[in-house]
Amino acid sequence: MLPTLRQLQYLTLLSEHGSFSRAAEAAHVTQPTLSAGVAELEKILGAPLVDRARSGLILTAAGEEVVARAGAILTQAGDLVEAARGAADPLSGRFRLGVIPTIAPFLLPRALPSLRKRFPRLRLYLREDQTHRLTAALRAGQLDAALIALPYDMTGLAFAHVADDELLAALPDGHPLAALASVTSDCIDREELILLEDGHCLRDHALAACGLAPPARHGEEIIAATSLPTLVQMIGSGLGISFLPAMAAEAGLAKAAGVCVRPIGEGHPSRQIVIAWREGSSRAAEGRLLAEVMRAA
């Protein structure tokens, strides 16, 4: 006799929530039902999975092993269900999409109305986060796709191109470099440079665009901002210069803060905007379809 998916889900929720009552609530069943399911799973596997003590409950070594393996099994089962639904009616039902903060406010307002109109049965769950956490969630099966920017390590992931987003030099109005038609990397004074804080891929893209090494390699400090709106306000206040993606500048982010933008050299460096998904995912066709909608936005 084999364990059921429901039994594996019960144990996984028990591991996540640390109590039978909270796990039962998350599973939308009564506590006796969940307890009976876990007990039946222990009987099938022939080993205790949970130690019940006055101080709470903990998983046994066997329980930890089952939870570790159950994650992949439940993810694959979910993929199977979504693949069957998607084959007949693509981009319908739940779709979990991650998006990085330097794209979300500028591309989504254009793309979401078209997406809703074309796929009215789609229930889109959005998660905004930095690239390294979104790609980890993709690989773990916690997201179906993610809207991110390349270059980035895409091991275990596949993707479809959405757009090329030029990187521009961002300067305070009246800055000497603002008089130039374009700004070269030789003109950029590292002491004036403001960047997004570490963890934002745009930080690395901007440095690479000008052939600049990360500040840590030189033991120097650079002012860092937590978000693009904050970065633009800092530039507009005369604290330094930086880089902006063209989609942010086109959305009017720079104008509102007294910031002007200029092309960088003759190469017009850019980042590649893509929809990414886990290699082998059953949502791959829907990921490509999503990229198509984003391209047209």
C-alpha positions in Angstrom: 0.0 0.0 0.0 1.4 3.4 -1.0 1.0 6.8 0.8 -1.6 9.2 -0.6 -0.8 12.7 -1.7 -3.2 13.9 1.0 -1.2 12.1 3.7 2.0 13.6 2.5 0.5 17.0 2.4 -0.7 16.6 6.0 2.8 15.8 7.2 4.3 18.6 5.2 1.9 21.1 6.7 2.6 19.7 10.2 6.3 20.3 9.6 5.6 23.9 8.4 3.2 24.9 11.2 4.5 22.9 14.2 1.1 21.9 15.5 -1.8 19.7 14.6 -4.4 22.5 15.0 -2.6 25.0 12.8 -1.7 22.3 10.2 -5.4 21.2 10.1 -6.5 24.8 9.6 -4.1 25.2 6.7 -5.4 21.9 5.2 -9.0 23.0 5.7 -9.8 19.8 7.6 -10.5 19.0 11.3 -7.7 18.2 13.6 -8.8 14.6 14.1 -8.9 14.1 10.4 -5.3 15.3 10.0 -4.1 13.3 13.0 -5.7 10.2 11.6 -4.0 10.8 8.2 -0.6 11.2 9.8 -1.1 8.1 11.9 -2.2 6.1 8.8 1.0 7.3 7.0 3.1 6.1 9.9 1.4 2.7 9.7 2.0 2.5 5.9 5.6 3.4 6.2 6.2 1.3 9.4 8.0 4.1 11.2 7.1 6.9 13.6 7.3 10.2 11.9 6.3 12.6 14.7 7.4 12.8 18.3 4.6 14.2 20.4 5.7 15.9 23.6 4.3 18.4 26.1 6.6 21.1 24.8 5.3 20.5 21.2 6.0 18.2 18.4 9.1 17.5 16.3 9.6 15.3 13.3 11.7 12.1 13.7 14.6 11.5 11.3 12.2 9.4 9.2 9.7 12.2 9.3 12.3 14.7 8.1 13.2 12.4 5.2 9.6 11.9 4.2 9.0 15.7 4.2 12.1 16.3 2.1 10.9 13.8 -0.5 7.3 14.8 -0.3 8.1 18.3 -1.5 9.2 17.0 -4.9 6.3 14.6 -5.1 3.7 17.2 -4.3 5.3 19.7 -6.7 5.2 17.2 -9.5 1.6 16.3 -8.7 0.7 19.9 -8.8 2.5 20.3 -12.2 0.5 17.3 -13.5 -2.8 18.9 -12.6 -1.9 22.3 -14.0 -0.5 20.7 -17.2 -3.8 18.9 -17.8 -5.8 22.1 -17.2 -3.4 24.2 -19.2 -3.5 21.9 -22.3 -7.2 22.6 -22.7 -7.4 26.1 -21.4 -3.9 27.8 -21.1 -3.4 30.6 -18.5 -6.5 29.7 -16.7 -6.8 29.1 -12.9 -3.9 29.8 -10.6 -0.6 31.1 -11.9 2.2 32.2 -9.5 4.4 34.8 -11.1 7.4 36.4 -9.5 8.7 39.8 -10.7 11.7 41.9 -9.6 11.2 45.4 -8.2 13.0 47.1 -11.0 10.5 45.8 -13.6 7.2 45.4 -11.7 6.0 49.1 -11.5 6.9 49.8 -15.1 6.0 46.8 -17.2 3.1 45.3 -15.3 0.7 48.3 -15.5 1.0 48.0 -19.3 0.8 44.2 -19.5 -1.8 43.3 -16.9 -4.9 44.8 -18.7 -4.1 42.9 -21.9 -3.5 39.7 -19.9 -6.8 40.0 -18.1 -8.7 40.7 -21.4 -7.1 37.8 -23.2 -7.2 35.3 -20.4 -10.2 36.2 -18.2 -10.1 32.9 -16.3 -6.5 33.5 -15.1 -6.0 34.0 -11.4 -2.6 35.6 -11.2 -0.7 35.6 -7.9 2.2 38.1 -8.0 5.3 38.0 -5.8 7.7 40.9 -5.9 11.2 40.0 -4.7 14.9 40.1 -5.7 16.2 37.8 -8.4 18.1 35.3 -6.2 15.0 34.6 -4.1 12.7 34.3 -7.1 15.0 31.9 -9.0 15.3 29.8 -5.8 11.5 29.7 -5.6 11.3 28.7 -9.2 13.7 25.8 -8.7 11.8 24.7 -5.6 8.4 24.7 -7.5 7.0 27.6 -5.4 6.6 29.8 -8.4 5.4 28.9 -11.9 7.4 31.6 -13.7 9.3 34.8 -13.0 9.8 38.1 -14.8 13.5 38.9 -14.3 16.5 40.5 -16.1 19.6 38.9 -17.6 22.4 38.3 -17.4 22.0 36.1 -14.4 22.8 32.4 -13.5 20.0 30.4 -15.2 21.2 26.9 -14.2 18.1 24.7 -14.1 15.9 27.3 -15.7 14.6 28.1 -19.2 13.3 31.4 -20.4 11.6 33.4 -23.2 12.7 36.9 -24.3 10.4 39.8 -23.5 12.4 42.9 -24.3 15.8 44.6 -24.2 15.8 47.4 -21.7 18.6 50.0 -22.3 20.5 51.3 -19.3 20.9 55.1 -19.1 23.1 57.4 -17.0 21.0 59.3 -14.5 22.3 62.8 -13.5 20.9 65.7 -11.4 19.6 68.5 -13.5 22.5 70.9 -14.0 25.3 68.3 -13.5 28.3 69.0 -15.9 27.7 65.6 -17.6 24.1 66.6 -18.5 25.5 68.9 -21.1 26.8 65.9 -23.1 24.8 64.0 -25.7 26.0 60.7 -24.1 28.1 59.7 -21.2 31.1 57.3 -21.4 32.3 55.1 -18.5 35.5 57.3 -18.4 33.4 60.3 -17.4 31.8 58.5 -14.4 33.4 59.4 -11.1 33.2 56.5 -8.7 33.1 58.8 -5.8 29.8 60.2 -7.1 28.3 56.9 -7.8 25.0 55.8 -6.1 23.8 52.2 -6.6 21.0 50.0 -5.5 21.9 47.9 -2.5 23.5 44.6 -2.9 21.0 41.9 -4.0 19.4 43.9 -6.8 20.6 42.5 -10.2 20.4 46.0 -11.7 23.3 47.0 -9.5 25.5 44.4 -11.3 24.1 45.2 -14.7 24.9 48.9 -14.2 28.4 48.2 -13.1 29.0 45.8 -16.0 27.6 48.3 -18.5 30.5 50.7 -17.6 33.1 48.0 -17.1 33.3 48.9 -13.4 34.2 46.3 -10.7 32.0 45.9 -7.6 33.0 48.4 -4.9 33.9 45.6 -2.4 36.8 44.6 -4.6 38.4 47.9 -4.0 37.5 48.1 -0.3 35.5 51.3 -1.0 32.1 52.3 0.1 29.4 53.5 -2.3 26.0 55.0 -1.2 23.3 52.5 -1.7 19.5 52.9 -2.2 16.9 50.3 -1.3 14.7 51.0 -4.4 14.6 52.8 -7.7 12.3 55.6 -6.4 14.7 56.2 -3.5 17.6 56.1 -5.9 16.1 58.7 -8.1 15.3 61.0 -5.2 18.9 60.7 -4.0 20.2 61.7 -7.5 17.7 64.6 -7.7 19.0 65.9 -4.3 22.5 66.1 -5.7 24.0 63.2 -3.8 25.5 61.6 -6.8 24.9 60.0 -10.2 23.7 56.5 -11.2 22.0 54.4 -13.8 18.3 53.9 -14.7 16.6 51.3 -17.0 14.9 53.0 -19.9 11.5 51.6 -18.9 11.7 53.5 -15.6 12.7 56.7 -17.4 9.9 56.3 -19.9 7.5 55.9 -17.1 8.4 59.4 -15.9 10.3 58.3 -12.8 13.3 60.6 -13.5 11.3 63.8 -14.4 9.4 63.9 -11.2 12.7 64.2 -9.2 14.6 66.6 -11.3 16.8 64.0 -12.9 18.0 63.8 -16.5 19.1 60.7 -18.3 21.7 60.3 -21.1 22.8 57.2 -23.2 25.9 55.4 -22.1 28.6 55.6 -24.8 27.9 54.2 -28.3 27.2 50.7 -27.2 23.9 51.4 -25.6 24.2 48.7 -22.9 21.0 47.0 -21.9 19.6 44.2 -19.8 17.4 41.5 -21.2 13.9 41.1 -19.7 12.7 37.5 -19.8 10.0 35.2 -18.4 11.8 32.3 -16.7 10.5 28.9 -15.6 11.9 25.7 -14.2 13.4 23.4 -16.8 11.0 20.5 -17.4 8.1 22.4 -15.9 4.6 21.7 -17.3 4.0 25.4 -17.3 6.6 26.1 -20.0 4.1 26.6 -22.8 2.2 29.1 -20.6 5.5 30.8 -19.8 6.1 31.4 -23.5 2.5 32.6 -23.9 3.0 35.0 -21.0 6.2 36.3 -22.6 4.3 36.9 -25.9 1.7 39.0 -24.0 4.4 41.0 -22.3 6.2 41.6 -25.5 3.1 43.1 -27.0 2.4 45.4 -24.0 
